[in-house]
Amino acid sequence: LTVLNAGRRYLKAEDLSGKVFVTSGLGGMSGAQAKAAVIAGCVGIIAEVDEAALLKRHKQGWLMEISNNLDHCIARLREARKNKIALSLGYHGNVVDLWERLVYELDKTGELLVDLGSDQTSCHNPFNGGYYPVQLGFEEAKQLLSTNPGKFRTLVQESLKRHVAAINKLADKGMFFWDYGNAFLLEAQRAGADVEKKGANKTEFRYPSYVQHIMG
């Protein structure tokens, strides 16, 4: 319902075939995102750093394909988008790398490859394994979290700034992004990322929350 209503509200579209939804998280509640994309008829690219979560969703049949190669992900995205094929593709990697690759494709070709975007990392718990920084691999980051949590926190906040910078560039070109109620925008703001709504008070963000804006 969230994905369908986002399409209706932001894209004025009842039919999401050929539209692309990019997000992250295939764990607990976020694991439903791949299934939702296919039910809605769009192309869903979902990033996940934890291979165990990725494989679980694939085994369940909730996720159609898996890849750890961004070149392949972009090629599949383009193919499915062009042919209006419903697809859920799990990218085994950090979502920041995926967002930055989409910015690179935009800069290189002028083509905006994503229509809808969100995030379901566990940003309500960002410094204890809920969010993994793009600068490190998953296992390396887990080790740093146990040995130097202060450094881990710094890397998370740097990663959040990069995360938002990429989203902002794509949103400026017409992608519609929303907060999934996971404290992503709040933690990004605390990290110093550019998420404040221009001309509004500091408690308002430039992107809406799905609770009020989409489901409400």
C-alpha positions as CSV (number, residue, x, y, z in Angstrom):
1,L,0.0,0.0,0.0
2,T,2.8,2.4,0.8
3,V,4.5,1.8,-2.6
4,L,1.2,2.0,-4.5
5,N,0.1,5.2,-2.7
6,A,3.5,6.8,-3.2
7,G,3.0,6.1,-7.0
8,R,-0.5,7.6,-6.9
9,R,0.6,10.7,-4.9
10,Y,4.0,11.5,-6.3
11,L,3.8,10.1,-9.8
12,K,0.1,10.5,-10.4
13,A,0.2,6.9,-11.6
14,E,-2.1,4.0,-10.8
15,D,0.2,1.7,-12.9
16,L,3.7,1.4,-11.6
17,S,5.1,-0.8,-14.4
18,G,8.3,0.6,-15.7
19,K,8.8,2.7,-12.5
20,V,11.8,2.1,-10.2
21,F,11.8,2.0,-6.4
22,V,15.1,2.1,-4.6
23,T,15.5,1.4,-0.9
24,S,17.4,-0.6,1.6
25,G,16.9,-3.3,4.2
26,L,15.8,-6.9,3.9
27,G,15.7,-7.8,7.5
28,G,12.6,-7.9,9.8
29,M,9.8,-5.5,8.6
30,S,12.0,-4.2,5.8
31,G,12.1,-7.7,4.2
32,A,8.6,-7.1,2.8
33,Q,9.9,-4.3,0.5
34,A,11.0,-6.7,-2.3
35,K,7.6,-8.5,-2.3
36,A,5.8,-5.1,-2.2
37,A,7.6,-3.9,-5.3
38,V,6.6,-6.9,-7.4
39,I,3.0,-6.8,-6.1
40,A,2.9,-3.1,-7.1
41,G,4.3,-4.0,-10.5
42,C,7.5,-1.9,-10.4
43,V,11.2,-2.5,-10.4
44,G,12.5,-2.7,-6.9
45,I,16.2,-2.5,-6.1
46,I,16.8,-3.2,-2.4
47,A,20.3,-3.0,-0.9
48,E,21.3,-5.1,2.1
49,V,24.7,-5.4,3.7
50,D,23.9,-8.7,5.6
51,E,24.1,-11.6,3.2
52,A,22.2,-13.8,5.6
53,A,19.1,-11.6,5.4
54,L,19.5,-11.3,1.6
55,L,19.7,-15.1,1.2
56,K,16.7,-15.7,3.5
57,R,14.4,-13.4,1.5
58,H,15.6,-15.1,-1.7
59,K,15.0,-18.5,-0.3
60,Q,11.5,-17.5,0.8
61,G,10.8,-16.3,-2.8
62,W,10.2,-12.7,-1.6
63,L,13.3,-11.6,-3.6
64,M,13.6,-12.7,-7.2
65,E,17.3,-12.0,-7.9
66,I,20.5,-11.2,-6.0
67,S,23.7,-9.5,-7.2
68,N,26.8,-8.0,-5.6
69,N,27.7,-6.2,-8.8
70,L,26.5,-2.6,-9.4
71,D,27.1,-2.9,-13.1
72,H,24.8,-5.8,-13.3
73,C,22.2,-4.1,-11.1
74,I,22.1,-1.1,-13.3
75,A,21.9,-3.2,-16.5
76,R,19.0,-5.3,-15.0
77,L,17.3,-2.1,-13.8
78,R,17.5,-0.6,-17.3
79,E,16.2,-3.8,-18.9
80,A,13.3,-4.3,-16.6
81,R,12.4,-0.6,-16.7
82,K,12.4,-0.6,-20.5
83,N,10.3,-3.8,-20.8
84,K,8.1,-2.9,-17.9
85,I,8.9,-6.1,-16.1
86,A,8.1,-6.4,-12.3
87,L,11.4,-7.2,-10.6
88,S,12.8,-7.4,-7.1
89,L,16.6,-7.3,-7.2
90,G,18.6,-7.5,-4.0
91,Y,21.9,-5.7,-4.1
92,H,24.4,-7.3,-1.7
93,G,26.2,-4.1,-0.7
94,N,25.7,-0.7,0.9
95,V,22.8,1.4,-0.2
96,V,25.0,4.5,-0.3
97,D,27.1,2.9,-3.0
98,L,23.8,2.2,-4.9
99,W,22.6,5.8,-4.5
100,E,25.9,7.2,-5.6
101,R,26.0,5.0,-8.6
102,L,22.6,6.3,-9.6
103,V,23.9,9.8,-9.3
104,Y,26.9,8.8,-11.5
105,E,24.5,7.4,-14.2
106,L,22.5,10.7,-14.0
107,D,25.7,12.8,-14.4
108,K,27.1,10.6,-17.2
109,T,23.9,10.1,-19.3
110,G,21.4,12.6,-18.0
111,E,19.1,9.7,-17.3
112,L,17.2,9.6,-14.0
113,L,16.9,5.8,-13.4
114,V,14.8,6.0,-10.2
115,D,11.3,7.3,-9.6
116,L,10.7,6.5,-5.9
117,G,13.1,6.1,-3.0
118,S,13.1,5.4,0.7
119,D,15.1,3.7,3.4
120,Q,14.5,1.0,5.9
121,T,17.8,0.7,7.7
122,S,17.3,0.6,11.5
123,C,18.2,4.2,12.0
124,H,16.5,4.3,15.4
125,N,19.6,2.3,16.5
126,P,22.3,3.6,14.1
127,F,25.4,3.2,16.3
128,N,24.8,-0.3,17.4
129,G,24.4,-2.2,14.2
130,G,21.2,-0.6,12.8
131,Y,23.1,1.2,10.1
132,Y,26.4,0.2,8.6
133,P,28.8,2.9,7.2
134,V,29.6,2.8,3.5
135,Q,33.3,3.2,4.1
136,L,33.7,-0.4,5.5
137,G,32.6,-3.9,4.5
138,F,30.0,-5.6,6.7
139,E,32.4,-7.8,8.6
140,E,35.0,-5.1,9.0
141,A,32.3,-2.7,10.3
142,K,31.1,-5.3,12.8
143,Q,34.6,-5.7,14.1
144,L,35.1,-1.9,14.5
145,L,31.8,-1.6,16.3
146,S,33.1,-4.0,19.0
147,T,36.6,-2.6,19.2
148,N,36.1,1.2,18.7
149,P,32.4,2.3,18.9
150,G,33.4,5.9,18.8
151,K,35.1,5.6,15.5
152,F,32.1,3.5,14.2
153,R,29.8,6.4,15.2
154,T,31.9,8.9,13.3
155,L,31.9,6.7,10.2
156,V,28.1,6.3,10.4
157,Q,27.6,10.0,10.5
158,E,29.9,10.6,7.6
159,S,28.0,7.8,5.7
160,L,24.7,9.4,6.5
161,K,25.9,12.7,5.0
162,R,26.9,11.0,1.8
163,H,23.7,9.0,1.8
164,V,21.6,12.2,1.9
165,A,23.8,14.1,-0.6
166,A,23.1,11.4,-3.2
167,I,19.4,11.3,-2.5
168,N,19.2,15.1,-2.7
169,K,20.8,15.2,-6.2
170,L,18.3,12.6,-7.5
171,A,15.4,14.3,-5.8
172,D,16.3,17.6,-7.4
173,K,15.9,15.9,-10.8
174,G,12.5,14.5,-10.0
175,M,12.8,11.4,-7.8
176,F,10.4,11.3,-4.9
177,F,11.8,10.2,-1.5
178,W,10.0,9.5,1.7
179,D,11.0,8.6,5.3
180,Y,9.7,5.2,6.4
181,G,9.4,6.1,10.0
182,N,12.8,4.6,10.8
183,A,14.4,7.8,12.1
184,F,16.6,8.1,9.0
185,L,16.0,11.8,8.5
186,L,16.4,12.5,12.2
187,E,19.7,10.8,12.5
188,A,20.9,12.3,9.2
189,Q,20.0,15.7,10.6
190,R,22.0,15.0,13.7
191,A,24.9,14.0,11.6
192,G,24.8,17.3,9.8
193,A,23.3,16.2,6.5
194,D,21.2,18.6,4.4
195,V,17.7,17.4,5.3
196,E,16.0,20.5,6.7
197,K,13.1,22.0,4.9
198,K,13.9,25.4,3.5
199,G,12.0,28.2,5.1
200,A,10.6,26.0,7.8
201,N,11.4,25.3,11.4
202,K,14.2,22.9,12.3
203,T,11.7,20.1,13.2
204,E,10.5,19.9,9.6
205,F,12.4,17.9,6.9
206,R,12.6,18.3,3.2
207,Y,11.1,14.8,2.7
208,P,7.8,13.6,4.1
209,S,7.1,10.7,6.4
210,Y,5.0,7.9,5.0
211,V,2.7,7.9,8.0
212,Q,1.2,11.3,7.5
213,H,1.9,11.9,3.8
214,I,1.2,8.6,2.1
215,M,-0.8,6.3,4.5
216,G,-2.6,9.2,6.1
